[in-house]
Amino acid sequence: MSGRYDIEGLKARLSGIRTEENPALVKQKSRDFFWYSPTLKRQLESVTGDIVVSPKTRDEVIATLAAAHALGIPVTPRGTGTGNYGQAMPLSGGIVLDLSGFAQVLEIGHGRVVAEPGAVIAAIDKVTRADSRQEMRLHPSTYHTASIGGFIAGGSGGIGSIRWGGLRDAGNIVSLEVVTMEASPRVLTLGGDDLHKVSHAYGTNGIITKVEMPLAPAYAWVDVIVGCETLRGAAELANMLGEQDGLLLKELAVVAAPVPHDHFKRHQKFLPREKHLVMAMVADFALDPFLALVRRHKGAELLMRSDTLSPEEAKGLPPVFELSWNHTTLRALRDDPTVTYLQVLYPFPNQVELVARIHERFGDELPAHLEFVKFDGKVTCFGLPLVRFTSEERLEEIMAIHEEMGAPIFNPHRYTLEEGGMKQTDEVQLAFKREADPQGLLNPGKMIAWEDPSYDYKSGKTFLFRGLAEG
Ligand code: FAD
């Protein structure tokens, strides 16, 4: 046996299942969009697995987990690797379980679809639209590349959240089939409250092998971009539009000037540099009332609607959802590698006031980006502001000021579940890990509660997984 793990022994047990050991290819599949964060870039740059195993069926997943369990080899699941907190990076090496080829749509019903975990979300929609004019309620802005299993295990919401809330809100996942990491892996079907055991658990306590998701009617969505004179005006307009119960919207965001003009290159011709944008996806039949409300808003001006563009004007334009959520960050980062970002909640009911106060305080250091969502039945907004990065210390300071001002941060510069989330142990996920992965072989290092039960989240320190510290 060479190296950390008995990879030869593993391969002997996996005959017939696709594996890859070329170090360059393994490294490629050991990465995600962690480099969004200067902190994670520094910490995770050298992380790599030892082998990629690519099961295409549930039986192949079970065989892989049983073999890895017998040999004590860690397994880090991966959909298509678009997560941006290093979720899918194998901190202890071992197996990268590439699920992207396990990707069939299995069944479509009225209001629901059943699919394998590696199915790309846009590919699911293509099938459900053709079958019965239905589509997924929610998708990340990485719609064209992200897998449904990765979205459930590593994502949180996105396009559709203005209507349907977050992915973990009751009703947004119907059921999940999960395989455990034991000598004889079990196949469990989870629904209701049990979904919390594995949704957004980064694959630390089970491998999702089948998903059942609710569908909504597929409408013709029109992209609309409105310009406003002030950030506050744009936030007020978006908030008011989001509160209209009869207006069917799938996306509603605000991006502060001059980010859109400077970084939304293909849309640049529509975007005066000084305008703060409200960007929306509006159902075609709701467009007239939407525009009537915009006209009534002081200082608002329609800059683009996708349904009236000439073929020449429309050529090469990405959809508005690819200007939103983390695509806003991506577009700025491509032009200016010193930019990074934050994830902020501006709690209901003072969200607009809070946005205005925070952005007045930071000025150009923190260009605003708001995503309006339904949160426990109320419309409010999350922020993914850009940050003109100077140092990790300053970044920490900016986050501390947000929290002091009443805007909680979901830190995107941490690779652990807890530090990126509620900064406390998730007892449900921890209990399920004890049951489903007693040896702690699934995605090691991502759940602090498992690695270091006495960890003090209030210490102000960053958790450093010992596997990384040794590496
Ligand atoms: P991966 O990155 O491969 O995996 C994500 C996590 O899930 C990892 O921890 C992995 O170990 C685990 N995992 C994967 N498959 C399984 C499985 N079958 N069983 C158990 N665990 C599994 N996220 C949002 O929520 N909303 C957004 O709008 C959004 N926009 C984005 C925009 C950009 C430009 C980028 C780079 C990222 C964005 N993200 C967003 C993050 C990410 O794209 C999504 O969360 C996406 O759904 C992840 O899917 P994936 O297949 O790439 O998962």
Residues whose N, C-alpha, C, O or C-beta is under 5 A from the ligand:
A	BS01	FAD	D32 F33 T76 P77 R78 G79 T80 G81 T82 G83 N84 Q87 A88 L99 P117 H139 P140 S141 T142 A146 S147 G149 G150 F151 A153 G154 G155 S156 G157 G158 I159 Y202 G203 G206 I207 I208 W325 N326 H327 L330
